[in-house]
Amino acid sequence: MAKFLFVVQSEGRGHITQAMTLNDILTENGHEVVAVLVGKSNRRELPKFFTQKFDSKVYLFDSPNFLPASKNKKTNIWASIIYNLLKVGFYVKSIFFIHKQIRKFDVDIVVNFYDLMAGLTYLLFPPKVPYFCIAHQYIFLHPEYRFPDTNKIELSMLKFFTRVTCVKALKLLALSTKKMPDIPERRIFVVPPLLRKDVLEAPVSDGHYLHGYMLNDTYADRIIRFQEEHPDVFLHFFWDRKGVEKETVINDHLSFHSLNDKLFIEYMAGCRAYATTAGFESVCEAIYMGKPVLVVPTHIEQACNAFETSQLGAGIVADNFNLEKLLEYIPEYQKKPEFRDWVKQADEYILNVFTSQTESGSI
């Protein structure tokens, strides 16, 4: 039995649900996750379903986060850089905190879910504990990955950020929507999306409402306007706005919900279609359940996710929550059974990467 420690970036919903799923896979195979270190954000509240999952094993530290631009709701890259530079002192403390916790719990393996502070810890004060990284973003380092025609500077920044998160990692588990060859000399091992059993086993039906998730809750006004213009359409959207009730009812056709894992999956399984700010995890959940998807990228990473979704033929891309466009797309959508088959192999692929002979290399 091995003792694991997780370091998790809490931006969005994907990394935290991936950590929950990997925890289940490891514990079912006789291992133990003894601590979960989470990079916190002042703008978002860590969902209770995550903290309850790990009980008293969750420890918070300061970690960089993106800032949304107020006018267009997209992430402001340059403002984010300046903001995070002003907090360097807090981040230095985070590096020492992570290093201390790794030693304190005397773990056998550290797994990083794309948190920058973990990468910097291994760069500046590398613990002796073996270190693995898992995230969809590591597929961006694969030589066969196709990028959209987008801002080259921001794309270079994304690749640089991704490399820093995995400095000195033994292996990179690159979550991918399709099977691609491993690149051992670059430490890249391609694995299926890490979806929870609740998703895989959910009873799916075609409901009468649209389902959605907003990384930036400032998109809420666009959703409200759409519902006013289309009063016959039912909508259930999720957000991670701090200090609100579990359900914010706008009217009998529109509600905003705080993040809740079981409720989110239930609404996904029963919706007509799904709209989101192009996060990888929930898009994969929608594709697995056979739901048409509208993706609204808010930064360069999500632009890549959106392009990947469209290339797979699983959804459409828009600059805003153009739900009219999503309604028009529903009759054209075709389900992806090959994607479902790929996802079902996740446990086998991921356990094999952790247990197989480690091959060294550099990115």
GIBEL-V11613 format. One record per pair of residues at least 12 apart in sequence whose ideal C-beta (glycine too) atoms are under 6 Angstrom apart, sorted by the first residue. I is the first residue (numbers start at 1). J is the second residue. If there is no record, write none. Layout:
BEGIN
I/J + I/J
END
This chain:
BEGIN
1/30 + 1/31 + 2/31 + 2/108 + 2/109 + 3/32 + 3/34 + 3/107 + 3/108 + 4/33 + 4/109 + 4/111 + 5/35 + 5/105 + 5/107 + 5/110 + 6/19 + 6/36 + 6/111 + 7/37 + 7/112 + 7/115 + 7/118 + 8/38 + 8/113 + 9/39 + 9/113 + 9/114 + 9/115 + 10/38 + 10/39 + 10/46 + 11/65 + 12/215 + 12/279 + 14/279 + 14/280 + 14/281 + 15/113 + 15/114 + 16/50 + 17/281 + 18/113 + 18/194 + 19/113 + 20/53 + 21/194 + 21/196 + 25/347 + 34/105 + 35/57 + 35/105 + 36/54 + 36/57 + 36/58 + 37/59 + 37/98 + 37/101 + 38/58 + 38/60 + 39/63 + 39/115 + 40/60 + 41/65 + 44/240 + 45/242 + 47/259 + 49/261 + 61/94 + 61/97 + 62/90 + 62/94 + 63/115 + 63/117 + 64/84 + 64/116 + 66/80 + 67/79 + 67/80 + 67/83 + 68/216 + 68/218 + 73/216 + 73/218 + 73/219 + 74/298 + 75/298 + 75/299 + 94/117 + 95/117 + 95/120 + 95/121 + 98/117 + 98/121 + 99/121 + 99/125 + 102/127 + 102/129 + 107/129 + 109/130 + 110/129 + 110/131 + 111/132 + 112/133 + 114/135 + 114/137 + 114/165 + 116/165 + 119/164 + 119/165 + 119/166 + 119/167 + 122/167 + 122/168 + 123/167 + 126/168 + 130/170 + 131/169 + 132/170 + 132/171 + 133/166 + 133/169 + 133/172 + 134/173 + 136/175 + 136/280 + 137/162 + 138/172 + 138/174 + 139/174 + 139/176 + 140/162 + 141/363 + 142/188 + 144/180 + 148/303 + 148/307 + 150/303 + 154/300 + 158/300 + 158/301 + 163/363 + 170/358 + 171/187 + 171/189 + 171/353 + 172/187 + 172/188 + 173/189 + 173/191 + 173/353 + 174/188 + 174/190 + 175/193 + 176/190 + 177/312 + 184/359 + 185/361 + 186/361 + 186/363 + 187/361 + 189/353 + 191/349 + 191/350 + 192/342 + 192/343 + 192/345 + 192/346 + 192/349 + 193/284 + 193/343 + 194/346 + 195/343 + 198/265 + 199/265 + 199/285 + 202/265 + 202/269 + 204/269 + 204/289 + 205/270 + 207/270 + 207/271 + 207/272 + 208/234 + 209/234 + 209/236 + 209/271 + 210/235 + 210/273 + 211/236 + 211/267 + 211/268 + 211/271 + 211/274 + 212/237 + 212/275 + 213/238 + 213/276 + 213/282 + 214/239 + 214/277 + 215/277 + 215/298 + 216/298 + 217/239 + 217/241 + 219/321 + 222/320 + 222/321 + 223/237 + 223/321 + 224/250 + 226/323 + 227/253 + 227/254 + 234/253 + 235/254 + 236/255 + 236/267 + 237/256 + 238/257 + 238/259 + 238/264 + 239/256 + 240/259 + 246/258 + 268/285 + 269/289 + 273/291 + 273/292 + 273/326 + 273/330 + 274/286 + 274/291 + 274/293 + 275/294 + 275/321 + 275/326 + 277/296 + 277/298 + 278/295 + 278/297 + 278/302 + 278/305 + 278/306 + 280/305 + 283/309 + 287/314 + 287/336 + 287/339 + 288/340 + 288/343 + 290/335 + 292/329 + 292/330 + 292/333 + 293/314 + 293/315 + 294/316 + 294/318 + 294/326 + 295/309 + 295/315 + 295/317 + 296/318 + 296/321 + 314/336 + 316/329
END
